[in-house]
C-alpha cells in the first residue's frame, strides 16, 4: 500500500465566528518526495440550509488558482498561502455573512491518492429587529402573555420571562 499524501491539519473541525469577521479554515498536507504528477486542491461549500446544493468555491490545479467558481463569494474567498503547492491549502474567508454557515470540505488530490477534510463553520449574528408585545387583558387577576422575537440572530434566540419578587412592576 502506497501513501502519497496526508492532510496534516490538526486544528479544530468546528469554527464559530461573528458576522463581518475573517476566518482561516486549515488544510495543510504533506507530499512524499517520490510523489509525482499534478496537484489539485478544491474547497467545496455545503450550505447548512440546503446540503444538496454543494458547490465548488475555489481550486488550485495545474499550478494555477481558480477562484471564480462561486460568484457570491469570489471577492471574499482566497487561499491563505499564495502558493498552495507548498503544503498549505488553507482557506481565508473575509467579511463573513450568515449564509456562509455550513460545511467546508478541503480535498487534496495527487496521482496516487486523494485526502479530504471537512470543517463546520457557524457564523454568529447579533440580534436585530427585536419586537415585544403583550397578549391578553392587562387587568389585575387576568392572564397576560408577554412575547418577544428577533428577526435576526444566531444561534436561534430564546427568551425567558420572570417576575421580580415583591413588586407589581414587570422586570
C-alpha atoms as a printed R data frame, in Angstrom:
    type eleno elety resid chain resno       x      y       z
1   ATOM     1    CA   UNK     A     1   0.000  0.000   0.000
2   ATOM     2    CA   UNK     A     2   1.473  3.331  -1.080
3   ATOM     3    CA   UNK     A     3   0.693  6.536   0.763
4   ATOM     4    CA   UNK     A     4   1.159  9.545  -1.469
5   ATOM     5    CA   UNK     A     5  -0.248 12.371   0.609
6   ATOM     6    CA   UNK     A     6  -1.640 13.102   4.046
7   ATOM     7    CA   UNK     A     7  -3.678 16.012   5.332
8   ATOM     8    CA   UNK     A     8  -1.858 17.090   8.479
9   ATOM     9    CA   UNK     A     9  -4.205 19.798   9.832
10  ATOM    10    CA   UNK     A    10  -4.886 19.032  13.487
11  ATOM    11    CA   UNK     A    11  -6.831 22.213  14.097
12  ATOM    12    CA   UNK     A    12 -10.442 22.017  15.248
13  ATOM    13    CA   UNK     A    13 -13.052 20.996  12.722
14  ATOM    14    CA   UNK     A    14 -15.678 23.344  14.201
15  ATOM    15    CA   UNK     A    15 -15.403 27.127  13.977
16  ATOM    16    CA   UNK     A    16 -17.700 29.867  15.276
17  ATOM    17    CA   UNK     A    17 -17.056 33.419  14.064
18  ATOM    18    CA   UNK     A    18 -19.034 36.643  14.191
19  ATOM    19    CA   UNK     A    19 -20.613 38.169  11.119
20  ATOM    20    CA   UNK     A    20 -18.220 40.511   9.217
21  ATOM    21    CA   UNK     A    21 -15.099 38.830  10.702
22  ATOM    22    CA   UNK     A    22 -12.433 36.796   8.882
23  ATOM    23    CA   UNK     A    23 -11.781 33.068   9.321
24  ATOM    24    CA   UNK     A    24  -8.943 30.828   8.156
25  ATOM    25    CA   UNK     A    25 -10.018 27.225   7.616
26  ATOM    26    CA   UNK     A    26  -6.940 24.977   7.908
27  ATOM    27    CA   UNK     A    27  -5.880 22.447   5.278
28  ATOM    28    CA   UNK     A    28  -2.206 21.591   5.471
29  ATOM    29    CA   UNK     A    29  -0.789 18.480   3.850
30  ATOM    30    CA   UNK     A    30   2.431 16.568   3.197
31  ATOM    31    CA   UNK     A    31   3.529 15.002  -0.070
32  ATOM    32    CA   UNK     A    32   6.147 12.293  -0.343
33  ATOM    33    CA   UNK     A    33   9.267 13.202  -2.311
34  ATOM    34    CA   UNK     A    34   8.669 10.391  -4.789
35  ATOM    35    CA   UNK     A    35   5.119 11.580  -5.464
36  ATOM    36    CA   UNK     A    36   4.956 12.932  -8.984
37  ATOM    37    CA   UNK     A    37   2.268 14.425 -11.113
38  ATOM    38    CA   UNK     A    38  -0.067 17.341 -10.760
39  ATOM    39    CA   UNK     A    39  -1.557 18.556  -7.511
40  ATOM    40    CA   UNK     A    40  -5.170 19.664  -7.186
41  ATOM    41    CA   UNK     A    41  -6.772 21.340  -4.163
42  ATOM    42    CA   UNK     A    42 -10.507 22.011  -4.051
43  ATOM    43    CA   UNK     A    43 -12.675 23.732  -1.482
44  ATOM    44    CA   UNK     A    44 -16.373 22.826  -1.614
45  ATOM    45    CA   UNK     A    45 -19.114 24.615   0.355
46  ATOM    46    CA   UNK     A    46 -22.144 22.682   1.631
47  ATOM    47    CA   UNK     A    47 -24.736 25.209   2.910
48  ATOM    48    CA   UNK     A    48 -26.353 24.432   6.273
49  ATOM    49    CA   UNK     A    49 -29.804 25.349   4.950
50  ATOM    50    CA   UNK     A    50 -29.529 23.273   1.747
51  ATOM    51    CA   UNK     A    51 -27.000 20.387   1.949
52  ATOM    52    CA   UNK     A    52 -27.927 19.144  -1.545
53  ATOM    53    CA   UNK     A    53 -26.573 22.389  -3.041
54  ATOM    54    CA   UNK     A    54 -22.856 21.738  -2.548
55  ATOM    55    CA   UNK     A    55 -20.711 23.951  -4.750
56  ATOM    56    CA   UNK     A    56 -17.072 24.374  -5.655
57  ATOM    57    CA   UNK     A    57 -15.721 27.662  -4.274
58  ATOM    58    CA   UNK     A    58 -12.048 27.791  -5.224
59  ATOM    59    CA   UNK     A    59  -9.463 25.399  -6.576
60  ATOM    60    CA   UNK     A    60  -5.783 25.067  -7.349
61  ATOM    61    CA   UNK     A    61  -4.829 22.934 -10.359
62  ATOM    62    CA   UNK     A    62  -2.043 22.879 -12.932
63  ATOM    63    CA   UNK     A    63  -0.119 25.478 -10.896
64  ATOM    64    CA   UNK     A    64  -2.966 27.982 -11.118
65  ATOM    65    CA   UNK     A    65  -5.669 29.280  -8.743
66  ATOM    66    CA   UNK     A    66  -9.276 29.305  -9.995
67  ATOM    67    CA   UNK     A    67 -11.409 31.474  -7.730
68  ATOM    68    CA   UNK     A    68 -14.346 32.387  -9.971
69  ATOM    69    CA   UNK     A    69 -16.223 29.178  -9.133
70  ATOM    70    CA   UNK     A    70 -18.744 30.685  -6.683
71  ATOM    71    CA   UNK     A    71 -19.716 34.160  -7.838
72  ATOM    72    CA   UNK     A    72 -21.338 35.053  -4.492
73  ATOM    73    CA   UNK     A    73 -18.014 34.528  -2.679
74  ATOM    74    CA   UNK     A    74 -15.430 35.343  -5.374
75  ATOM    75    CA   UNK     A    75 -14.106 38.515  -3.731
76  ATOM    76    CA   UNK     A    76 -14.245 37.106  -0.179
77  ATOM    77    CA   UNK     A    77 -12.502 33.731  -0.628
78  ATOM    78    CA   UNK     A    78  -8.726 33.263  -1.058
79  ATOM    79    CA   UNK     A    79  -6.088 30.643  -0.387
80  ATOM    80    CA   UNK     A    80  -4.274 31.702   2.793
81  ATOM    81    CA   UNK     A    81  -0.956 30.839   1.132
82  ATOM    82    CA   UNK     A    82  -0.309 32.290  -2.332
83  ATOM    83    CA   UNK     A    83   1.491 29.053  -3.214
84  ATOM    84    CA   UNK     A    84  -0.790 26.189  -2.073
85  ATOM    85    CA   UNK     A    85   1.694 23.704  -3.579
86  ATOM    86    CA   UNK     A    86   3.920 24.407  -0.533
87  ATOM    87    CA   UNK     A    87   1.695 22.188   1.621
88  ATOM    88    CA   UNK     A    88  -0.753 24.806   2.847
89  ATOM    89    CA   UNK     A    89  -4.120 24.854   1.101
90  ATOM    90    CA   UNK     A    90  -5.854 26.699   3.954
91  ATOM    91    CA   UNK     A    91  -8.750 28.975   3.029
92  ATOM    92    CA   UNK     A    92  -9.415 32.573   4.095
93  ATOM    93    CA   UNK     A    93 -12.977 33.893   4.070
94  ATOM    94    CA   UNK     A    94 -13.386 37.604   4.801
95  ATOM    95    CA   UNK     A    95 -16.480 39.658   5.650
96  ATOM    96    CA   UNK     A    96 -18.415 36.617   6.880
97  ATOM    97    CA   UNK     A    97 -22.160 36.500   6.253
98  ATOM    98    CA   UNK     A    98 -24.892 34.386   7.869
99  ATOM    99    CA   UNK     A    99 -25.243 32.495   4.565
100 ATOM   100    CA   UNK     A   100 -21.615 31.288   4.955
101 ATOM   101    CA   UNK     A   101 -22.743 28.918   7.731
102 ATOM   102    CA   UNK     A   102 -22.207 25.337   6.616
103 ATOM   103    CA   UNK     A   103 -19.623 22.655   5.979
104 ATOM   104    CA   UNK     A   104 -16.435 23.335   4.046
105 ATOM   105    CA   UNK     A   105 -14.518 20.433   2.538
106 ATOM   106    CA   UNK     A   106 -10.884 20.628   1.515
107 ATOM   107    CA   UNK     A   107  -9.887 17.931  -0.980
108 ATOM   108    CA   UNK     A   108  -6.225 17.409  -1.880
109 ATOM   109    CA   UNK     A   109  -5.551 15.167  -4.858
110 ATOM   110    CA   UNK     A   110  -2.394 13.693  -6.384
111 ATOM   111    CA   UNK     A   111  -1.947 10.909  -8.929
112 ATOM   112    CA   UNK     A   112  -1.735  8.197  -6.267
113 ATOM   113    CA   UNK     A   113  -4.210  9.475  -3.720
114 ATOM   114    CA   UNK     A   114  -6.973 11.742  -2.526
115 ATOM   115    CA   UNK     A   115  -7.462 13.048   1.007
116 ATOM   116    CA   UNK     A   116 -10.192 15.321   2.319
117 ATOM   117    CA   UNK     A   117 -11.160 17.135   5.494
118 ATOM   118    CA   UNK     A   118 -14.498 18.660   6.485
119 ATOM   119    CA   UNK     A   119 -14.832 21.752   8.665
120 ATOM   120    CA   UNK     A   120 -18.066 23.156  10.052
121 ATOM   121    CA   UNK     A   121 -18.393 26.948  10.211
122 ATOM   122    CA   UNK     A   122 -21.134 28.758  12.124
123 ATOM   123    CA   UNK     A   123 -21.439 32.486  11.529
124 ATOM   124    CA   UNK     A   124 -22.884 34.180  14.609
125 ATOM   125    CA   UNK     A   125 -25.251 37.089  14.020
126 ATOM   126    CA   UNK     A   126 -26.180 39.525  16.793
127 ATOM   127    CA   UNK     A   127 -29.902 40.044  17.475
128 ATOM   128    CA   UNK     A   128 -31.667 42.703  15.424
129 ATOM   129    CA   UNK     A   129 -35.232 43.709  14.746
130 ATOM   130    CA   UNK     A   130 -36.416 42.753  18.235
131 ATOM   131    CA   UNK     A   131 -40.158 43.233  18.805
132 ATOM   132    CA   UNK     A   132 -42.067 42.999  22.087
133 ATOM   133    CA   UNK     A   133 -45.813 42.520  22.515
134 ATOM   134    CA   UNK     A   134 -48.448 41.748  25.149
135 ATOM   135    CA   UNK     A   135 -51.452 39.487  24.641
136 ATOM   136    CA   UNK     A   136 -54.449 39.389  26.967
137 ATOM   137    CA   UNK     A   137 -56.169 41.745  29.361
138 ATOM   138    CA   UNK     A   138 -53.866 43.963  31.373
139 ATOM   139    CA   UNK     A   139 -56.131 43.950  34.433
140 ATOM   140    CA   UNK     A   140 -55.213 42.637  37.865
141 ATOM   141    CA   UNK     A   141 -56.020 38.946  38.185
142 ATOM   142    CA   UNK     A   142 -56.137 38.309  34.410
143 ATOM   143    CA   UNK     A   143 -53.653 36.251  32.414
144 ATOM   144    CA   UNK     A   144 -51.157 38.120  30.269
145 ATOM   145    CA   UNK     A   145 -48.724 36.727  27.703
146 ATOM   146    CA   UNK     A   146 -45.543 38.676  27.009
147 ATOM   147    CA   UNK     A   147 -43.851 37.940  23.685
148 ATOM   148    CA   UNK     A   148 -40.515 38.943  22.254
149 ATOM   149    CA   UNK     A   149 -38.958 37.938  18.932
150 ATOM   150    CA   UNK     A   150 -35.914 38.870  16.880
151 ATOM   151    CA   UNK     A   151 -35.820 38.815  13.090
152 ATOM   152    CA   UNK     A   152 -32.073 38.071  13.120
153 ATOM   153    CA   UNK     A   153 -29.750 36.315  15.498
154 ATOM   154    CA   UNK     A   154 -27.821 33.094  15.624
155 ATOM   155    CA   UNK     A   155 -27.860 30.740  17.193
156 ATOM   156    CA   UNK     A   156 -31.664 30.998  17.320
157 ATOM   157    CA   UNK     A   157 -32.554 33.186  20.287
158 ATOM   158    CA   UNK     A   158 -34.897 32.233  23.114
159 ATOM   159    CA   UNK     A   159 -36.329 34.439  25.832
160 ATOM   160    CA   UNK     A   160 -37.244 33.673  29.436
161 ATOM   161    CA   UNK     A   161 -39.625 35.985  31.312
162 ATOM   162    CA   UNK     A   162 -39.683 36.166  35.111
163 ATOM   163    CA   UNK     A   163 -41.442 38.351  37.594
164 ATOM   164    CA   UNK     A   164 -39.228 40.112  40.088
165 ATOM   165    CA   UNK     A   165 -40.428 39.079  43.539
166 ATOM   166    CA   UNK     A   166 -42.013 41.722  45.754
167 ATOM   167    CA   UNK     A   167 -43.043 44.195  43.070
168 ATOM   168    CA   UNK     A   168 -46.087 44.732  40.881
169 ATOM   169    CA   UNK     A   169 -43.970 46.206  38.093
170 ATOM   170    CA   UNK     A   170 -42.617 43.877  35.403
171 ATOM   171    CA   UNK     A   171 -38.851 43.444  35.305
